[in-house]
Amino acid sequence: MSDDIDKDRRHFLGRAALTIAASRLGVLGPALQQLACAAGSEPAGGELASLGGATAWLNSPPLTAEGLRGKVVLVDFCTYTCINWLRSLPYVRAWADRYRERGLVVVGVHTPEFAFERDLENVRRALTELRVDFPIAVDNEYAIWRGFENHYWPAVYVLDAEGRVRFRHFGEGKYEQSEKAIRRLLAQAGASDGLDGDLVSVDARGAEAAADWGSLKSPETYLGYARAEGFASPGGAVPDARRVYAPSARLALDQWALAGDWTVGGQPVTLHAPGGRIVRRFHARDLHLVMGPAARGGSVRFRVLIDGAPPGAAHGVDVDDRGNGTATEQRLYQLIRQSRPITDRQFEIEFLDADAQAFAFTFG
């Protein structure tokens, strides 16, 4: 991936719609802001916002701005289902490992988007599976987010030893510039070794691998009515009501449809009976779906097809070549990773068990 690429993470449909959605869902903070990755990495003034608003800490005792004086600090805003953050994570992990002994402290700030990302045990499990061992401030009340006046996932802020923001970048990419900023500030703080030579290199796999930007034409798509676009089941969606949906006879690119007994909620769509399906027409190398069982400890078997057939070699890391998989937790699942040439394809997932929830498609 070219190092100067930035891609959008989140686009909401407008402040009025968001206010209604936030009211319905009980969501505060980011729901009233534009959540998007944006181009831009430039020096920034200001001081380190207070970390005291964290609702919990993982991998570390609570950290404070005063206690971090003298250290170069990288603040990484994240939420664990964000595909853009997942693709930037290998670099953040590598920087934490390489520069920890030279005075860098990486602090992840986990600010949730979906309701299930507010659950501490979900966050703990997800970050353990993602091999995140640097300190994580759990920002469920968005206090740190507001302190930084942040609007984006992912977002990186690099602060000097006096707690001033000296570099920031929103979105994916700019990894070389970010690492050079880290090195420059460490040198200014008195570090004298390990700051030359090659920059970090990463071997990113699965969902963390860089997107195939040249063939990525399909946008992220929410399924809940608060932000859904492209829904094509006949009769449209009925919010917050159980209904049997039928798929559209023909989908255009980036349209999607439900089939079966579903409730379309503000964030998820919830399946009530086995055999429900979601169909989506897309154009991308990778297809992911944020989904999982409706209740903790549940499991939902599923099967995916691409153009009506098992995916074979085009299967993602969370399914086999026959398209079979099981969702045991609410997270991002990689269902399709195909090789070139990339064309318009039709994806279908059938849930073999009830009580599945699905939240959003993302692509790579």
N, C-alpha and C positions, 0 to 999 in steps of 0.2 A: 504494500500500500504506500502510495506517495505520502511523505511525512507532512505535507502541508494541507492534507485533506481534513475538512471539518464537515460533519454531517449532522443534520437535525436529529434531536432526541425526541422531544415532545412538542406538539403544536396543539393548543386547545382551540375551540371553535369560536371563542369570543367571551369577553368578561361577563356578560349577562348570563350566558348559558353556563359558565363555570360557577357563577354564584349560586344558581339554582342547583347545579350538581353538588356543590359543596354543602349546601343546606340539606339536601336529601341524604347525603352520605355521611354527614358529620365530619367532613374534612375541612381542616383549617390550613393556614399557611400557604404552601405552594399551589393549592387549588385556585387561589385568587391571583396567581402570577402566571406569566408565560413560562412554561417549562420547556426549554429547547436548548440544544447545543448550538452555539453560534460561533462563527469565525471570530478570532481575536486572541492575541497573546501580546500583552504590552505591559510596561511598568505600571504599577498602581500604587497610589498612596494609601494611607490609612494605617491603623494598628490592628493587631490580632484581636478578633472579637472574643469575648469571654466564652470559655468552654463550660462554664458553670451551668448552662441550660441543658446539658446532656441528661437524659432520663436514666441512663445506665452506661457503663463502660465494659468493653470486652477486650481481652488480651492485655489489660493494663489497669492499675489503680487510676482513679480520676486524675487527669492532667489539668494544669492551670496555665494561663498565659504567663503569670509571674514565674512559675516553675520552669517554663520553657525558655526563659531569657538566657541568652548565651548560646542557644541552639538554633540552627537553621531548621525551619519547620515547613513541611509540605502538607497542606490540608487538601484532602481528596474527598469531594462530595460524591456520594454513591447511593444507589439503592440496588438490592441484589438481583433483581430481574432485568435491569437495564442492559440491553445488549451492547450499547455503546460503551458503558462502563466496563462490562466484561471484557471487551476487546482492548481496553486501555489497561486493564489490571496487570497483565504480564510485565508491563514497563514499570508500574508503580511498585510491584513486588521486587523487581530487579533493582530499582533505585534504593529501596529500603535495605536490601541485603548488602549492596555494594558500599553504601555511604553511611551506614549506621555507626561504624567505628570512627568515622571522620566527623561526626557531629550532626548528622541529619536525623531528625525525628519525623517519621511519616505518621500522620493522624488521619484516619478515615472518619468521615462524618456520614453515618448512615441515616439519611432522611427519606422516609418511606413514601412511595406513591400509592400502592395498593394497600387495602386494609390489612391483609395478612402479613405485610411487611412491617407492621407495627408490633407483631408478636415477637418478644425477645427470644424465645426458643427457636422460632423460625429463623431469625437473623443469626443466632449463634450457630445453628446447624449449617446454614447456607455458607457462612464465612469459613467455617471449618472445612467444609467440602471444597471450597475454593482456595484453600491453603493460604488464607489471610492470617498472618501472625502479628501484624503491627497493630498498635492501639486503635480501637474503634469507639468513637463517641456515638451512642445511640440517640438520635435527635428527633424523637417522636413528636415533640411539640414544636419543631421547626425553629427553636430559639437560636441555634447556631446559624442555621440557614438565613434567618432574618438579620443576625448580627453581621454577616458578610454581605448582605444585600444580594444574595445569590439567586440565580434564576435557572440554573442548568444542572443536568446530569450528563456526563461527568463534568466536574469543574476542578481544576487544580490551582491552588494558590501557594506560592512559595514566599516565605517570610524570612527576613534576615534575623541576625542574632539579637536585634533590638525589638523584634516583634512587628516590624513594618512589612506590609505586603509589597514585594518588589517585582513580582512576576505573577501573571495569571493566564490561564488558558481554559477555554470552554470547548468541550467536544473532544472528538478523537483527533489524533495526529499531533503535530508539533512536538514529537517526542525528543528530537535532537535539540530543539531550542529549549525545551523544559529542562533537559539534563544539563545543558550548558549553563543555564541559570542557576541550577543547584550547585554546580562546581564553582561558579563565580562567587556565590554567596558563602560557600564553605571556605574558599580561599580568603575572602575578606574577614571571616570569623577566626582565621588563624590556622586552618588545616593546611598542611604542607606536603602531604604525600597522598598518592592514590587519586589525584585529580587530573592526571593527564592520560595519554593512551586512548585506546578505543572506547567509544561509548558502549553502553550495554547492548547486547543482542538477545533476542528472546526466541524461544521455540514454542510459539503459541499453537495450541491444538483445540479441537472441539469448537465450542461456541466462542472461545477466546481468540481464535484465528482471525486475522484481518479479513474484512469483507472483500468481495470481488466487486469493487466499485464500478468497474467498466460495464458490468452486466446487471447491476442492481437498479431496477426500475420500479419496484413495488414499494410503497410506503408502509410504515408501521400502521396497523389497523386495530383500533379498540373494538371490543365486542359489546360492552355495556352501553346502554342508551345515552349515558352522559356525554360520551365522545365518539359514538359509533359513526362510521361512514361506510358507504358502499353496500349496505344491507339490501339483499335482493329477494328474500323469500316473499312469495305472493301475500299481499295484504299488509306487509310491513310488520314492524315489531309492536307488541303490546307491552308497555312498561309494567314491570312488577306484577305480572299476571301469568299464571300457568296457561300454556297454549300448545296445541300440536301444530308444528310448522311443517310446511312442505318445501322442498328445494325448488329453486327456479329451474325451468327447463334448460336454460342456457345462460351462462354467466359471461359478462364482459370482463376484460382484464381489471383486476383489483376489486371486483365484486365478490361478495360472499353470501352464504345462505345457511340456514338451519334446517334440519329435518328431524322430526321426533317431538317428544314431550319436554318442552323447555320453559323456563322463566327467564326473561331478559331483564336483568337488574341494572342498577346504575353503573356498577363496575363489572361483575361477571355475568355470564349466561350460565344457568344451572340446569342440568339434565335430571329428569325425574324417573325415567324408565330406560332400561337397557336398549341399545340399538340406535340411540340418537347420533346424528352426524352433523359435522360442519364441513362445508365445501367452500373452497377459496381458489380463485384463479389468480396466478401470480407470475412474476418474471424476476427471478433472482437465483443465485447459486444455492443459497441456504434459506430454509424456512424454519422458524421457531414458533412455538406457541407457549405463552404463559398460561399454565393450567395446573390442576391437581384435584385431589379428592376434596369434597366439601367439608369434611370433618377430619380433625387430627386423628391420625392412626388408621385412616381408611386407605383403600387402594382401588384403583380403577384400571381395568385392562382396556387396551385400545388397539386399533389396527389402522394403519395409514396406507393410502393408495396414491399413486401419481399417474394421471391420465388413465385411471381405471385399473391399474395393475400394481402389484407389489413393487416397492421401490428398487429392489435388487441392490446394485452397487451405489445407488443414489440415496441410500438410507443414512439418516443422521446418527449421532452417537447414542441416542436414547431409544432407538428401535433396531430390530434385526433386519436382515435383507428381505424377509417376508412382510415387513412392516409392523411386526408385533412389538408391543411395549406395555409397561405398567407404570402408571403415575401413582407414587406413594407420598408425595409432598407437593406443596404449591410452590412452583418455581418455573424457570424457563426451560423448556425441553427442545432440543434440536432434533427435528423430525426428518428433514431433507437436507442432504449436501450432495449436489450433483456436479458432474464434470461438464466441461464445455463440449459443444456449443449450448448456450443458455437460450431458451425460447419460452414463449408463453406456455405454462403448464397448468393443469387442474389438479389441485390437492384435495384429498378427502380424508377425514379422520372419523372413524366410527368407534364409539365408546361401548364396550361390551357389558359394562356395569353401569348402574344408576349412580347418582350423586357425584357426577363430575362437574367441575366448574372450569370455565375458560375465560381469559381476560383480554389477551391481545396477541396478534401476530406480529412478529418482527422478522427482518430479512437481512441477508448478508451476501 
